């Protein structure tokens, strides 16, 4: 995935996480990863697996297509 796509993805995750009223730590706990994973995702340093993308979209109660670029 190009870095520009990862940047957009990170911004969308951060926006949706904040709209849901969750900290990085809380989101990480709910999807079963470390806080560092969420931090790296939001900083465009991590390309999530499909499973993690689905888990994040479910926790954030947002359609996967609204957050993740495939």
For each residue, the residues with C-beta under 8 A, 3 or more apart:
1: 5 6 9 47 69
2: 5 6
3: 6 7 44
4: 7 8
5: 1 2 8 9 69
6: 1 2 3 9 10 44 45 46 47
7: 3 4 10 11 44
8: 4 5 11 12 69
9: 1 5 6 12 13 41 44 67 68 69
10: 6 7 13 14 41 42 43 44
11: 7 8 14 15 42
12: 8 9 15 16 66 67 68
13: 9 10 16 17 38 41 42 56 60 67
14: 10 11 17 18 42
15: 11 12 18 19
16: 12 13 19 20 60 62 66 67
17: 13 14 20 22 23 24 27 38 42 60
18: 14 15 21 22
19: 15 16 60
20: 16 17 27 59 60 61
21: 18
22: 17 18 26 27 30 59 60
23: 17 26 27
24: 17 27 28 35 38 39 42
25: 28 29 35
26: 22 23 29 30
27: 17 20 22 23 24 30 31 38 56 59 60
28: 24 25 31 33 34 35 37 38
29: 25 26 32
30: 22 26 27 55 59
31: 27 28 52 55 56 59
32: 29 55
33: 28 37 38 52
34: 28 37 38
35: 24 25 28 38 39
36: 39 40
37: 28 33 34 40 41 46 52
38: 13 17 24 27 28 33 34 35 41 42
39: 24 35 36 42 43
40: 36 37 43 45 46
41: 9 10 13 37 38 45 46 48
42: 10 11 13 14 17 24 38 39
43: 10 39 40 46
44: 3 6 7 9 10
45: 6 40 41
46: 6 37 40 41 43
47: 1 6
48: 41 52 53 56 68
49: 52 53
50: 53 54
51: 54 55
52: 31 33 37 48 49 55 56
53: 48 49 50 56 57 64 67 68
54: 50 51 57 58 64
55: 30 31 32 51 52 58 59
56: 13 27 31 48 52 53 59 60 67
57: 53 54 60 62 63 64 66 67 68
58: 54 55 61
59: 20 22 27 30 31 55 56
60: 13 16 17 19 20 22 27 56 57 67
61: 20 58
62: 16 57 66 67
63: 57 66 67
64: 53 54 57 67 68
65: 68 70
66: 12 16 57 62 63
67: 9 12 13 16 53 56 57 60 62 63 64
68: 9 12 48 53 57 64 65
69: 1 5 8 9
70: 65
